[in-house]
Amino acid sequence: MKIILDGMGGDNAPAEIVNGAIQAIKDMPHTIVIVGDETKIHAELKKHKYDQNQIIVKHASDVITNEDTPVKAVRTKKESSMVVGINMVKNGEGDLFISAGNSGALMAGGLFILGRIQGIDRPALATIYPILGGQASLLVDAGANSECKPENLLEFATMGSIYMEKVLGRTNPSVGLVNIGAEETKGTTVTKAAHELLEKSNLNFRGNVEAREIPFGASDVIVCDGFVGNVILKLTEGMALSIYGLLKKRLTAGLMAKMGAVLLYDKLKGLKKEFDYSEYGGAPILGVKGPLVKMHGSSNANAVKNTILKAIPYAEQNVVQTIQNSVLELEEIKISE
């Protein structure tokens, strides 16, 4: 397998991207193609010892930045590392593309270069949602579509379930629809209609879930529009950081507290790790005709390594084709509605 890696995307490129790639090849037999400014990438590679048969550099003379307008950048910056990398997947020169670059451009590149899976109206961004002391959930959509139709939410649930089963190994994953109440009569016109569609599907639909239930593992796949999903993610991130910061402050206030903190150090370290995005890998873009994965913009080497290793099943398990095969069933549900 060839994994195509955007060497210029993200806040810490290319140093952390290269470092993460070198860490990843120690744990896998696959080849990584790093796309970007070959002078800068080779300069970083020279700082490390690695198997040169497993890392290849593909030159790209341009970069899409976070300040660029996504659609315009994809159409005009043909020699950017992102556009070159996505085209390599389209042309069969790679099996998977990973980038920490501009999220909107990556989505636009997936749509314009690879195209939508036939029957999928809106591709979605799926992201791991950590559950304290339990198995992580998958949140779909995490920010790609701020306004959705009921049929889109059904698509998100189907694609998320397939990814959860094929990539994360969760058999018959449960699905929950984010709403303001557990009753099926609660919510907006869209969520009520989506509830009806999900009930008719062959998914393991558990009904509506309230936001307060999500951190406790209410369902394996959490379904919502991208506006709600992004708010959930950022609120959770902020709460986790504030709670951890408060604990740290309280446990270092005074000699006795510091002594207790020493005893609890391993526990606190484990708690922080459970909420560390770098441990969970990247977020797949589901619904386009090729495996694309978005990393956090500030990804460090550990995040890059984990994203590479945990994205491999996305290509190996042929998730894109499985989603395509499931679309026919979705169409039957939509028509019956």
N, C-alpha and C positions, 0 to 999 in steps of 0.2 A: 504493500500500500504506500501511496505517496500523499503526504499531508502537506498542503500548501499553507504557509504561514506568512501573514502580513508583517514584514520586518520593520515597517515605518509607522504603523498605527499605534496610537496610545500615547500617554504622557511620558512613558519611560522607554520609548523606542529610540534606537534599536538595542541598547545595552541589555535591558531586562528580557526582551524578546529572545535574543540570541542565547542568553544565559539559561532561560527556561527551556529552550529547544535542546540545548546540550544536556540538561538534566533529564529531559524526557527520553532521549535515545538510550540512556543507561537502563531503562526499564521496558524497552520495546524493540522489536526487530525492524520497524518500518523506517522509511526514508522521509526526511523533512526537507522541503524546498522553501527557503526563506526568500521572499520577494521584496526588493527594495534597492536602495542605493548600494551597489556592490562594494564601493570603496569603504563606506561606513560600516557595512556588515562584516566585511573581511577584517577590518580593524578590530572589531569586537571579537571575532572568532579567534584571532591570534592571541588573545588573552587567556585562552583555555586549551586544555588538551581534550581531544574528542576523536571519535571515529569519523574520518573524513569521507568515508563511503556512505554515511548515513545523513550527512547534511550537505545540501547543494544550494548555491546562491543563484537566483534569477534576477537579473538587473531590471529595475524599473526606475525611470528618471524623474518621476513626479510623485507628489504626495497629496492625498485628500485630507484636509485639516478639519477640525471641529468648527471652524468659522465658515467653511464652504457650505453653500446651499446644496443639499444632497443630490437632487435630481440633476441640476446643472453640472455639478462636479463629475458625476458618473458619465454624463454625455460629453463633457469637454476634456476631462483629464484622462484620456485614453491610455496614457503611459504611467498612470499612478499605480502604486503597489497593489491597491485594492482592486482596481479594474483588471489589471493584468492577472492577478491571482484568481479572480472569479472566472475570467475567460479560460484559464488553464483547467478549471474544473469542467466547464462547458465543453471544452475540446478534448476531454479525456486524458489530459496531461497530469491530473491529480484527482484524488478521491474525496477530498474534504478541504474546505477553506476556513481558516480561523483568523479573526482580526480583532484588535482592541481599538480600532479606529472609529470614525464617525458612524454612529448607529443608523441614522437616517440614510446615509450613503450606502451602507451595507445592505439595508432593506431594499433600497432603490436598485442597487446592483443586482440583487437576487431576482427582482421582478423584471428588470429590463434585459439582463444578460441571460439568466437561466430561464426565466418565465415561471408563471404560476403552474402548479399541478392542476390539470384539467378538472374542473368541478369544485375547486377551492376558490372562493370569492376573495378572502382576505388572509394572506399569510400572517402568522403571529409570532411574537417573541415569547419563548418559554424560559422560565428561570427556576432554579432550585430555591425552595423556601425551607430553611433549616427548622427542624422541630427539636426542641430541647429534650434530650433523652429518648428520642424516637427516630424513625426513618423520615427523611426529608420528603416534603411534598413538591409538586411541580405547579407553578403558577403560570396560567395562560389566559389572557395576554398580559404581558408585563410592560406594555407601553407603545406598541406599534399602531394600534387602532383605538383612537379615543372615543369614537362613536361606532356602534355596531348594530346589526340586525339580529333577530333571534337565530337565524340560520348560521350566522357567523359564530355565535357562541356554541352551537352544536358542532361546528367544524373544529373549533378550538378544543372542545372536550374530546373529540375523536382523535385528533392529532396528538393531543397530550397523553391520552391513554396508550396510544401506540408507542410513543417515545418512552413513556414510563415502563412499559412492558419489555420492549426490545432493547433499550439502552440501559435502563436502571434495574431491570430484572424483577419488576413487581408484577406478579401474576394477577390477572383480573383486577386492575387498579380501580379503586373507588373514585367517583367523581362527585364534586360538590359545586353548586352554583352560588356565588357570593350574592347575598341579599340582605335586606334589613330585618328579616324575620324568617323563622323556619317554616312558617305556613306557606303553602303553594299559592295562596291568594295575595301574598305580600309582594311589594316591589313595583317597578315600573311596568308599562305595557310590554316593553322589550323582555324584561326578565320573566314575566309571567308566561309570555309566549315561548320563550326559550325553555322554561320548565316543562311545558307540554311536549315540546320536541324531544327533550332529553328523556322524558318518561317513555316515549315511544321507541327510543333507540335500544340497541342491544348492549349499551354501555352499563357499567355497574354504577348507576346513578343513585346517590343517596339523598337527593333533594337539596334544599337550600341550606347554606351555612352562613352564619353571622360572622362578622370580622373577628369578634372576640374568641371564636372557636378555632380560627385558623392556626394560631401558634401552638395549639395542643394537638395538631394532626387530625383535623376534622375529616379530611379526605386526602387521598393520594394525589389527585388532580384537582386544582382549584381553578374554576372557570369564571372569568369576568371580562369586561371590556378593558382596553389598555389604559384608560384614564384611571379607573378604580384600581387596576393592578399596580400601576406605577405609584399611586398614593399609598397602597398597602406596603409595598416594598420600602419606600422611603420613610414612612412612619415607623416601620419595624426596625429599620437600620438606625434611625435616630433614637428610638427607645432603648435598643440594645446598647448603643454607645453610652447613653446617659446613665443607664443602670450600672453598667460596668464601671463607668467613671465615678459614680457615687459610691459603689462598693470599695473601689480603690482609695477614695478619699477617706472614707470612714475607717478603713482597715490600716491606714497609715497615720491616723490622728492620735498620737500618744504612744508611749512605750509599750503598754499592755496590748494595745491594738496591733502594733507592729509585730509583736511576738506571736499573736494569733494569726496574723497574715502570713508569717513564715510557715506556720503549720498548715495553712490552707492554700499555700502557693500552687501546688499541683492541681488542686480542685479548680482554683480560679483560672489557671492556665488552660485547663480542659474546657471550662465554660467559654472562655474567649475563643478557643479554637472552633467550638461548635457554631459560632456566629461569624467566623472568618470566611469571607467570600472566596478567598484564594484557595480554600480547601475543596470547593465544590465544582470548580471548572466553569465553563462559559455557558451562555444561553443560546440554544439552537433557534434558528429561524425556521419555523415549520410552515410548509405549504408551497415552497419553491422547488424547482426541479434539480435539486442538488443540495448536499449537506453544507450548510453555512453555520458557523458558530461565532457569536459575539462575546468577546471578553470584556471585562470591566476596563474602562479607560485608563485607570491607574494601576493596572495589573503589574505585579512584580514577577520575578522569575518563578516563584512557587506557583502563582496563579497560572502562568503560562504553561508550566509543566503539567499541572493537574488538568487544565483545559484540554491539552493535547491527548493525554492518556484517557480521559473520561469521554472524549468525543469519538474515539476510535469505533466503538460499537454503532454509532450513528451511521457510519458508512458500511461497516462490516455486516450489520443486520439488515441492510437495505431498507431502512425506514422510509425513505422517499417513495419507493415502489409499493410498500405496504400501505402507505397513506393513499396512494393512487388507487390501489385495489379496493380500498374501503369507501371511496367516493360514490360508487354506484349505489351502495346501500344508503348513504346519506341522501342521495337524490330521491330514492323511493320514499323516505320519511318526509322530506320537504314537499313532495308531490301530494302525498296522502293528507298533509296538513291543509 
